[in-house]
Amino acid sequence: MADSQSPIVPGLAARIARRIAQGGPITIAEYMAQVLTDPRDGYYMTGDPFGRRGDFITAPEISQMFGELIGLWCLDSWQRLGTPENLLLVELGPGRGTLMADALRAARLMPGFLAAKQLHLVEVSPALRARQAQTLQDTAVEWHDDLAALPEGPMLLIANEFFDALPIRQIERTAEGWCERLVALNPAGDLEFALSAPSAACALLVPEALRGTPPGGVIEISPAALNTAAEIARRVAAHGGAALIIDYGRSESAAGPTLQAVRHHQPHAVLEDPGSADLTAHVDFAALTTAAMTAGAEVQGPVTQGGFLKALGIEARAEALLKSATPDQARDITTARDRLIDPDQMGTLFKALAVTQPGLGPLAGFT
């Protein structure tokens, strides 16, 4: 019997439907935000979606080499910054903490870096914070809900597969004009996509480079991603530092919908059973570049993930690991290396972008 003092809260789909019934259709960005971060049933708030038993595998979970090379990138960047004695080492959306654990292990090469770094993780999920605390149990960590809560100071920031999960809006060009794609209810009360009426407000959202998109074309914008890039840029421009953004997406802005849902490593309907699947969209690196430069920072890249990791020495690191590997381990190392750098796997679709203080000069992986 249910506790009479604990009211039953409807499931996420029902709450979204009720919200729409009461207030009208919502933007895709509003839908994504609720699906991913709803305090009770949000996808990232209640469990661990990573790994083979989850819904997707990120680069740090594929191989220790990825995080180790990021650690070496941090050491090199710290030196280029002049080895500040107090350094904010920040990760956005740290997952299980695997990347940071591997990076800090590689950073043992420079004890001065470990002494200087102050580790800050930006993570909204209580479940993932607990997992990160377990992974990084030997390291002092401060957690934050957002970038705004970070202290000021020289900073190295890592954002691996963070921007792709930030909410997007979709604007479609019709014969009557630009309309926004919304999430609405059909007559049966189920979620469905719908179009707003054409408006000048929708037209203003379209980047200048994409205003020639023909009727039927869809463009995606992410105000959340642009605001985040601008905030990172303002911080490194004002206080020194650099940020490394790695994600999948386009080097140049282009039309075409990329919003997708993934569950158990398979495609899933975006509006089906909200909260049960990950929602992501391709990152527009050209838009991030413009936002960062407008906010006062300099930008390097984007370069392909394969090119970036090769420049950092992934092939040499794999060869070193293979020398003491068993046959099974050797197969895993080779498979992981290829998955990270091959053009037909993650090597080309994934890009790396650096946002830096003015005048810092070329960073490792971008020369």
TORKOL-4160 file (C-alpha; in steps of 0.2 Angstrom, whole numbers, padded with zeros to 4 digits, m for minus):
367
<pt num="1" X="0000" Y="0000" Z="0000"/>
<pt num="2" X="0007" Y="0017" Z="m0005"/>
<pt num="3" X="0011" Y="0029" Z="0009"/>
<pt num="4" X="m0003" Y="0041" Z="0011"/>
<pt num="5" X="0009" Y="0055" Z="0016"/>
<pt num="6" X="0019" Y="0053" Z="m0001"/>
<pt num="7" X="0009" Y="0058" Z="m0016"/>
<pt num="8" X="0012" Y="0048" Z="m0031"/>
<pt num="9" X="0021" Y="0058" Z="m0045"/>
<pt num="10" X="0016" Y="0053" Z="m0063"/>
<pt num="11" X="0030" Y="0047" Z="m0074"/>
<pt num="12" X="0040" Y="0059" Z="m0084"/>
<pt num="13" X="0030" Y="0056" Z="m0100"/>
<pt num="14" X="0014" Y="0060" Z="m0091"/>
<pt num="15" X="0021" Y="0076" Z="m0083"/>
<pt num="16" X="0027" Y="0082" Z="m0100"/>
<pt num="17" X="0010" Y="0079" Z="m0108"/>
<pt num="18" X="0002" Y="0088" Z="m0094"/>
<pt num="19" X="0014" Y="0103" Z="m0096"/>
<pt num="20" X="0009" Y="0104" Z="m0114"/>
<pt num="21" X="m0009" Y="0102" Z="m0111"/>
<pt num="22" X="m0009" Y="0116" Z="m0099"/>
<pt num="23" X="0003" Y="0128" Z="m0108"/>
<pt num="24" X="0004" Y="0123" Z="m0126"/>
<pt num="25" X="0018" Y="0115" Z="m0136"/>
<pt num="26" X="0036" Y="0116" Z="m0130"/>
<pt num="27" X="0052" Y="0118" Z="m0139"/>
<pt num="28" X="0064" Y="0104" Z="m0142"/>
<pt num="29" X="0076" Y="0112" Z="m0131"/>
<pt num="30" X="0063" Y="0113" Z="m0117"/>
<pt num="31" X="0059" Y="0094" Z="m0120"/>
<pt num="32" X="0078" Y="0089" Z="m0120"/>
<pt num="33" X="0081" Y="0099" Z="m0104"/>
<pt num="34" X="0067" Y="0090" Z="m0095"/>
<pt num="35" X="0071" Y="0073" Z="m0102"/>
<pt num="36" X="0089" Y="0074" Z="m0097"/>
<pt num="37" X="0089" Y="0083" Z="m0081"/>
<pt num="38" X="0072" Y="0081" Z="m0073"/>
<pt num="39" X="0076" Y="0079" Z="m0054"/>
<pt num="40" X="0066" Y="0063" Z="m0052"/>
<pt num="41" X="0066" Y="0054" Z="m0069"/>
<pt num="42" X="0079" Y="0063" Z="m0079"/>
<pt num="43" X="0090" Y="0052" Z="m0090"/>
<pt num="44" X="0107" Y="0058" Z="m0082"/>
<pt num="45" X="0100" Y="0060" Z="m0065"/>
<pt num="46" X="0095" Y="0043" Z="m0059"/>
<pt num="47" X="0108" Y="0031" Z="m0065"/>
<pt num="48" X="0124" Y="0026" Z="m0075"/>
<pt num="49" X="0121" Y="0026" Z="m0094"/>
<pt num="50" X="0140" Y="0023" Z="m0098"/>
<pt num="51" X="0148" Y="0007" Z="m0104"/>
<pt num="52" X="0143" Y="m0009" Z="m0112"/>
<pt num="53" X="0129" Y="m0012" Z="m0100"/>
<pt num="54" X="0123" Y="0006" Z="m0102"/>
<pt num="55" X="0117" Y="0015" Z="m0118"/>
<pt num="56" X="0133" Y="0021" Z="m0125"/>
<pt num="57" X="0152" Y="0020" Z="m0123"/>
<pt num="58" X="0163" Y="0036" Z="m0123"/>
<pt num="59" X="0181" Y="0037" Z="m0128"/>
<pt num="60" X="0188" Y="0036" Z="m0110"/>
<pt num="61" X="0178" Y="0020" Z="m0107"/>
<pt num="62" X="0185" Y="0013" Z="m0124"/>
<pt num="63" X="0204" Y="0014" Z="m0118"/>
<pt num="64" X="0215" Y="0021" Z="m0104"/>
<pt num="65" X="0225" Y="0029" Z="m0118"/>
<pt num="66" X="0212" Y="0043" Z="m0121"/>
<pt num="67" X="0213" Y="0050" Z="m0104"/>
<pt num="68" X="0231" Y="0047" Z="m0102"/>
<pt num="69" X="0234" Y="0058" Z="m0118"/>
<pt num="70" X="0223" Y="0071" Z="m0111"/>
<pt num="71" X="0233" Y="0071" Z="m0095"/>
<pt num="72" X="0249" Y="0074" Z="m0106"/>
<pt num="73" X="0240" Y="0088" Z="m0115"/>
<pt num="74" X="0236" Y="0096" Z="m0098"/>
<pt num="75" X="0254" Y="0095" Z="m0093"/>
<pt num="76" X="0260" Y="0103" Z="m0109"/>
<pt num="77" X="0247" Y="0117" Z="m0108"/>
<pt num="78" X="0251" Y="0120" Z="m0090"/>
<pt num="79" X="0269" Y="0123" Z="m0095"/>
<pt num="80" X="0264" Y="0135" Z="m0109"/>
<pt num="81" X="0254" Y="0144" Z="m0097"/>
<pt num="82" X="0270" Y="0147" Z="m0086"/>
<pt num="83" X="0266" Y="0134" Z="m0073"/>
<pt num="84" X="0254" Y="0144" Z="m0062"/>
<pt num="85" X="0255" Y="0138" Z="m0044"/>
<pt num="86" X="0236" Y="0138" Z="m0042"/>
<pt num="87" X="0227" Y="0130" Z="m0057"/>
<pt num="88" X="0209" Y="0126" Z="m0059"/>
<pt num="89" X="0208" Y="0109" Z="m0067"/>
<pt num="90" X="0190" Y="0108" Z="m0073"/>
<pt num="91" X="0180" Y="0094" Z="m0082"/>
<pt num="92" X="0162" Y="0097" Z="m0088"/>
<pt num="93" X="0151" Y="0082" Z="m0088"/>
<pt num="94" X="0164" Y="0070" Z="m0081"/>
<pt num="95" X="0154" Y="0054" Z="m0083"/>
<pt num="96" X="0161" Y="0040" Z="m0071"/>
<pt num="97" X="0177" Y="0050" Z="m0068"/>
<pt num="98" X="0187" Y="0038" Z="m0079"/>
<pt num="99" X="0195" Y="0052" Z="m0090"/>
<pt num="100" X="0200" Y="0062" Z="m0076"/>
<pt num="101" X="0207" Y="0047" Z="m0066"/>
<pt num="102" X="0218" Y="0042" Z="m0081"/>
<pt num="103" X="0223" Y="0060" Z="m0084"/>
<pt num="104" X="0229" Y="0062" Z="m0067"/>
<pt num="105" X="0239" Y="0045" Z="m0067"/>
<pt num="106" X="0248" Y="0052" Z="m0083"/>
<pt num="107" X="0251" Y="0068" Z="m0074"/>
<pt num="108" X="0262" Y="0060" Z="m0061"/>
<pt num="109" X="0276" Y="0064" Z="m0073"/>
<pt num="110" X="0275" Y="0081" Z="m0066"/>
<pt num="111" X="0273" Y="0082" Z="m0047"/>
<pt num="112" X="0272" Y="0101" Z="m0048"/>
<pt num="113" X="0256" Y="0100" Z="m0059"/>
<pt num="114" X="0248" Y="0089" Z="m0047"/>
<pt num="115" X="0252" Y="0101" Z="m0032"/>
<pt num="116" X="0246" Y="0116" Z="m0042"/>
<pt num="117" X="0229" Y="0109" Z="m0048"/>
<pt num="118" X="0213" Y="0111" Z="m0039"/>
<pt num="119" X="0200" Y="0099" Z="m0047"/>
<pt num="120" X="0183" Y="0105" Z="m0050"/>
<pt num="121" X="0169" Y="0094" Z="m0058"/>
<pt num="122" X="0154" Y="0102" Z="m0066"/>
<pt num="123" X="0140" Y="0089" Z="m0064"/>
<pt num="124" X="0121" Y="0090" Z="m0061"/>
<pt num="125" X="0118" Y="0071" Z="m0058"/>
<pt num="126" X="0119" Y="0065" Z="m0040"/>
<pt num="127" X="0121" Y="0047" Z="m0046"/>
<pt num="128" X="0136" Y="0052" Z="m0057"/>
<pt num="129" X="0143" Y="0063" Z="m0043"/>
<pt num="130" X="0143" Y="0047" Z="m0032"/>
<pt num="131" X="0152" Y="0037" Z="m0045"/>
<pt num="132" X="0165" Y="0051" Z="m0048"/>
<pt num="133" X="0169" Y="0052" Z="m0030"/>
<pt num="134" X="0172" Y="0033" Z="m0030"/>
<pt num="135" X="0183" Y="0034" Z="m0045"/>
<pt num="136" X="0193" Y="0049" Z="m0039"/>
<pt num="137" X="0193" Y="0044" Z="m0020"/>
<pt num="138" X="0211" Y="0048" Z="m0018"/>
<pt num="139" X="0209" Y="0066" Z="m0025"/>
<pt num="140" X="0201" Y="0081" Z="m0017"/>
<pt num="141" X="0187" Y="0087" Z="m0028"/>
<pt num="142" X="0174" Y="0101" Z="m0028"/>
<pt num="143" X="0158" Y="0099" Z="m0038"/>
<pt num="144" X="0147" Y="0112" Z="m0046"/>
<pt num="145" X="0131" Y="0113" Z="m0054"/>
<pt num="146" X="0137" Y="0125" Z="m0068"/>
<pt num="147" X="0151" Y="0135" Z="m0074"/>
<pt num="148" X="0145" Y="0151" Z="m0065"/>
<pt num="149" X="0149" Y="0143" Z="m0048"/>
<pt num="150" X="0168" Y="0140" Z="m0052"/>
<pt num="151" X="0180" Y="0151" Z="m0043"/>
<pt num="152" X="0191" Y="0163" Z="m0054"/>
<pt num="153" X="0209" Y="0159" Z="m0059"/>
<pt num="154" X="0220" Y="0151" Z="m0072"/>
<pt num="155" X="0210" Y="0136" Z="m0079"/>
<pt num="156" X="0212" Y="0121" Z="m0089"/>
<pt num="157" X="0195" Y="0114" Z="m0094"/>
<pt num="158" X="0191" Y="0098" Z="m0102"/>
<pt num="159" X="0174" Y="0095" Z="m0111"/>
<pt num="160" X="0173" Y="0077" Z="m0119"/>
<pt num="161" X="0156" Y="0073" Z="m0126"/>
<pt num="162" X="0147" Y="0087" Z="m0116"/>
<pt num="163" X="0141" Y="0099" Z="m0129"/>
<pt num="164" X="0132" Y="0086" Z="m0139"/>
<pt num="165" X="0120" Y="0084" Z="m0124"/>
<pt num="166" X="0115" Y="0102" Z="m0122"/>
<pt num="167" X="0098" Y="0106" Z="m0128"/>
<pt num="168" X="0095" Y="0112" Z="m0146"/>
<pt num="169" X="0081" Y="0120" Z="m0156"/>
<pt num="170" X="0076" Y="0115" Z="m0173"/>
<pt num="171" X="0070" Y="0128" Z="m0186"/>
<pt num="172" X="0062" Y="0122" Z="m0202"/>
<pt num="173" X="0060" Y="0132" Z="m0218"/>
<pt num="174" X="0043" Y="0130" Z="m0226"/>
<pt num="175" X="0035" Y="0138" Z="m0241"/>
<pt num="176" X="0027" Y="0151" Z="m0229"/>
<pt num="177" X="0043" Y="0155" Z="m0220"/>
<pt num="178" X="0053" Y="0149" Z="m0205"/>
<pt num="179" X="0044" Y="0139" Z="m0192"/>
<pt num="180" X="0051" Y="0131" Z="m0176"/>
<pt num="181" X="0048" Y="0112" Z="m0173"/>
<pt num="182" X="0039" Y="0109" Z="m0157"/>
<pt num="183" X="0034" Y="0095" Z="m0146"/>
<pt num="184" X="0015" Y="0094" Z="m0145"/>
<pt num="185" X="0001" Y="0082" Z="m0141"/>
<pt num="186" X="m0009" Y="0072" Z="m0154"/>
<pt num="187" X="m0028" Y="0069" Z="m0152"/>
<pt num="188" X="m0024" Y="0053" Z="m0143"/>
<pt num="189" X="m0013" Y="0062" Z="m0130"/>
<pt num="190" X="0003" Y="0056" Z="m0136"/>
<pt num="191" X="0019" Y="0066" Z="m0139"/>
<pt num="192" X="0022" Y="0071" Z="m0157"/>
<pt num="193" X="0032" Y="0084" Z="m0167"/>
<pt num="194" X="0023" Y="0099" Z="m0174"/>
<pt num="195" X="0027" Y="0116" Z="m0182"/>
<pt num="196" X="0024" Y="0133" Z="m0175"/>
<pt num="197" X="0017" Y="0147" Z="m0186"/>
<pt num="198" X="0030" Y="0155" Z="m0197"/>
<pt num="199" X="0037" Y="0171" Z="m0189"/>
<pt num="200" X="0050" Y="0184" Z="m0190"/>
<pt num="201" X="0056" Y="0179" Z="m0173"/>
<pt num="202" X="0060" Y="0161" Z="m0180"/>
<pt num="203" X="0069" Y="0169" Z="m0195"/>
<pt num="204" X="0080" Y="0179" Z="m0183"/>
<pt num="205" X="0086" Y="0163" Z="m0175"/>
<pt num="206" X="0093" Y="0157" Z="m0192"/>
<pt num="207" X="0112" Y="0160" Z="m0194"/>
<pt num="208" X="0116" Y="0171" Z="m0208"/>
<pt num="209" X="0126" Y="0157" Z="m0217"/>
<pt num="210" X="0111" Y="0146" Z="m0217"/>
<pt num="211" X="0097" Y="0158" Z="m0223"/>
<pt num="212" X="0098" Y="0151" Z="m0240"/>
<pt num="213" X="0092" Y="0134" Z="m0234"/>
<pt num="214" X="0078" Y="0128" Z="m0246"/>
<pt num="215" X="0061" Y="0124" Z="m0241"/>
<pt num="216" X="0060" Y="0108" Z="m0231"/>
<pt num="217" X="0077" Y="0111" Z="m0224"/>
<pt num="218" X="0080" Y="0110" Z="m0205"/>
<pt num="219" X="0093" Y="0119" Z="m0195"/>
<pt num="220" X="0098" Y="0116" Z="m0177"/>
<pt num="221" X="0104" Y="0129" Z="m0165"/>
<pt num="222" X="0110" Y="0128" Z="m0147"/>
<pt num="223" X="0109" Y="0143" Z="m0137"/>
<pt num="224" X="0115" Y="0133" Z="m0122"/>
<pt num="225" X="0130" Y="0128" Z="m0131"/>
<pt num="226" X="0134" Y="0145" Z="m0137"/>
<pt num="227" X="0132" Y="0152" Z="m0119"/>
<pt num="228" X="0143" Y="0139" Z="m0112"/>
<pt num="229" X="0157" Y="0142" Z="m0125"/>
<pt num="230" X="0156" Y="0161" Z="m0122"/>
<pt num="231" X="0157" Y="0159" Z="m0103"/>
<pt num="232" X="0172" Y="0147" Z="m0105"/>
<pt num="233" X="0180" Y="0160" Z="m0117"/>
<pt num="234" X="0177" Y="0175" Z="m0105"/>
<pt num="235" X="0185" Y="0165" Z="m0091"/>
<pt num="236" X="0201" Y="0160" Z="m0100"/>
<pt num="237" X="0202" Y="0178" Z="m0108"/>
<pt num="238" X="0201" Y="0186" Z="m0091"/>
<pt num="239" X="0211" Y="0174" Z="m0080"/>
<pt num="240" X="0222" Y="0164" Z="m0092"/>
<pt num="241" X="0220" Y="0146" Z="m0097"/>
<pt num="242" X="0214" Y="0135" Z="m0111"/>
<pt num="243" X="0199" Y="0123" Z="m0114"/>
<pt num="244" X="0199" Y="0107" Z="m0124"/>
<pt num="245" X="0182" Y="0103" Z="m0132"/>
<pt num="246" X="0181" Y="0085" Z="m0140"/>
<pt num="247" X="0164" Y="0080" Z="m0147"/>
<pt num="248" X="0156" Y="0074" Z="m0163"/>
<pt num="249" X="0149" Y="0086" Z="m0175"/>
<pt num="250" X="0152" Y="0097" Z="m0190"/>
<pt num="251" X="0167" Y="0109" Z="m0193"/>
<pt num="252" X="0156" Y="0121" Z="m0203"/>
<pt num="253" X="0138" Y="0125" Z="m0200"/>
<pt num="254" X="0126" Y="0116" Z="m0211"/>
<pt num="255" X="0107" Y="0112" Z="m0212"/>
<pt num="256" X="0100" Y="0095" Z="m0208"/>
<pt num="257" X="0093" Y="0087" Z="m0192"/>
<pt num="258" X="0104" Y="0077" Z="m0181"/>
<pt num="259" X="0094" Y="0075" Z="m0165"/>
<pt num="260" X="0094" Y="0057" Z="m0160"/>
<pt num="261" X="0090" Y="0046" Z="m0146"/>
<pt num="262" X="0101" Y="0030" Z="m0141"/>
<pt num="263" X="0096" Y="0016" Z="m0129"/>
<pt num="264" X="0106" Y="0001" Z="m0126"/>
<pt num="265" X="0118" Y="0006" Z="m0140"/>
<pt num="266" X="0103" Y="0006" Z="m0153"/>
<pt num="267" X="0093" Y="0020" Z="m0161"/>
<pt num="268" X="0077" Y="0025" Z="m0151"/>
<pt num="269" X="0063" Y="0036" Z="m0155"/>
<pt num="270" X="0066" Y="0053" Z="m0148"/>
<pt num="271" X="0048" Y="0055" Z="m0141"/>
<pt num="272" X="0046" Y="0037" Z="m0135"/>
<pt num="273" X="0047" Y="0034" Z="m0116"/>
<pt num="274" X="0056" Y="0050" Z="m0112"/>
<pt num="275" X="0070" Y="0048" Z="m0099"/>
<pt num="276" X="0074" Y="0030" Z="m0104"/>
<pt num="277" X="0086" Y="0035" Z="m0118"/>
<pt num="278" X="0100" Y="0048" Z="m0121"/>
<pt num="279" X="0096" Y="0063" Z="m0132"/>
<pt num="280" X="0110" Y="0071" Z="m0142"/>
<pt num="281" X="0114" Y="0081" Z="m0158"/>
<pt num="282" X="0129" Y="0085" Z="m0168"/>
<pt num="283" X="0140" Y="0100" Z="m0161"/>
<pt num="284" X="0142" Y="0115" Z="m0173"/>
<pt num="285" X="0160" Y="0119" Z="m0170"/>
<pt num="286" X="0159" Y="0134" Z="m0182"/>
<pt num="287" X="0146" Y="0142" Z="m0170"/>
<pt num="288" X="0156" Y="0138" Z="m0155"/>
<pt num="289" X="0171" Y="0146" Z="m0163"/>
<pt num="290" X="0162" Y="0162" Z="m0166"/>
<pt num="291" X="0154" Y="0162" Z="m0149"/>
<pt num="292" X="0171" Y="0160" Z="m0141"/>
<pt num="293" X="0180" Y="0173" Z="m0152"/>
<pt num="294" X="0166" Y="0186" Z="m0149"/>
<pt num="295" X="0169" Y="0183" Z="m0130"/>
<pt num="296" X="0187" Y="0188" Z="m0131"/>
<pt num="297" X="0196" Y="0171" Z="m0133"/>
<pt num="298" X="0207" Y="0163" Z="m0147"/>
<pt num="299" X="0202" Y="0147" Z="m0155"/>
<pt num="300" X="0213" Y="0133" Z="m0162"/>
<pt num="301" X="0205" Y="0119" Z="m0173"/>
<pt num="302" X="0194" Y="0111" Z="m0175"/>
<pt num="303" X="0205" Y="0096" Z="m0180"/>
<pt num="304" X="0199" Y="0078" Z="m0181"/>
<pt num="305" X="0200" Y="0067" Z="m0166"/>
<pt num="306" X="0211" Y="0055" Z="m0175"/>
<pt num="307" X="0223" Y="0068" Z="m0180"/>
<pt num="308" X="0223" Y="0076" Z="m0163"/>
<pt num="309" X="0227" Y="0059" Z="m0154"/>
<pt num="310" X="0240" Y="0054" Z="m0167"/>
<pt num="311" X="0249" Y="0071" Z="m0164"/>
<pt num="312" X="0248" Y="0067" Z="m0145"/>
<pt num="313" X="0256" Y="0050" Z="m0148"/>
<pt num="314" X="0243" Y="0037" Z="m0147"/>
<pt num="315" X="0251" Y="0026" Z="m0159"/>
<pt num="316" X="0267" Y="0026" Z="m0148"/>
<pt num="317" X="0257" Y="0023" Z="m0132"/>
<pt num="318" X="0248" Y="0009" Z="m0140"/>
<pt num="319" X="0265" Y="0001" Z="m0145"/>
<pt num="320" X="0271" Y="0003" Z="m0127"/>
<pt num="321" X="0256" Y="m0006" Z="m0120"/>
<pt num="322" X="0257" Y="m0020" Z="m0133"/>
<pt num="323" X="0275" Y="m0025" Z="m0127"/>
<pt num="324" X="0268" Y="m0032" Z="m0111"/>
<pt num="325" X="0251" Y="m0037" Z="m0116"/>
<pt num="326" X="0243" Y="m0054" Z="m0117"/>
<pt num="327" X="0236" Y="m0059" Z="m0134"/>
<pt num="328" X="0218" Y="m0055" Z="m0128"/>
<pt num="329" X="0225" Y="m0038" Z="m0121"/>
<pt num="330" X="0234" Y="m0035" Z="m0137"/>
<pt num="331" X="0218" Y="m0037" Z="m0147"/>
<pt num="332" X="0209" Y="m0025" Z="m0135"/>
<pt num="333" X="0222" Y="m0012" Z="m0136"/>
<pt num="334" X="0223" Y="m0013" Z="m0155"/>
<pt num="335" X="0204" Y="m0012" Z="m0157"/>
<pt num="336" X="0203" Y="0003" Z="m0145"/>
<pt num="337" X="0216" Y="0012" Z="m0154"/>
<pt num="338" X="0208" Y="0010" Z="m0171"/>
<pt num="339" X="0191" Y="0014" Z="m0164"/>
<pt num="340" X="0198" Y="0031" Z="m0158"/>
<pt num="341" X="0207" Y="0036" Z="m0173"/>
<pt num="342" X="0201" Y="0027" Z="m0189"/>
<pt num="343" X="0192" Y="0039" Z="m0201"/>
<pt num="344" X="0177" Y="0026" Z="m0203"/>
<pt num="345" X="0175" Y="0025" Z="m0184"/>
<pt num="346" X="0178" Y="0040" Z="m0172"/>
<pt num="347" X="0193" Y="0047" Z="m0180"/>
<pt num="348" X="0184" Y="0059" Z="m0192"/>
<pt num="349" X="0167" Y="0062" Z="m0185"/>
<pt num="350" X="0174" Y="0068" Z="m0168"/>
<pt num="351" X="0183" Y="0084" Z="m0168"/>
<pt num="352" X="0194" Y="0093" Z="m0155"/>
<pt num="353" X="0194" Y="0112" Z="m0152"/>
<pt num="354" X="0204" Y="0123" Z="m0141"/>
<pt num="355" X="0198" Y="0139" Z="m0133"/>
<pt num="356" X="0213" Y="0149" Z="m0126"/>
<pt num="357" X="0218" Y="0165" Z="m0118"/>
<pt num="358" X="0225" Y="0178" Z="m0131"/>
<pt num="359" X="0243" Y="0175" Z="m0137"/>
<pt num="360" X="0245" Y="0158" Z="m0129"/>
<pt num="361" X="0252" Y="0151" Z="m0146"/>
<pt num="362" X="0249" Y="0133" Z="m0153"/>
<pt num="363" X="0244" Y="0120" Z="m0141"/>
<pt num="364" X="0249" Y="0101" Z="m0142"/>
<pt num="365" X="0238" Y="0092" Z="m0155"/>
<pt num="366" X="0234" Y="0108" Z="m0164"/>
<pt num="367" X="0251" Y="0112" Z="m0173"/>
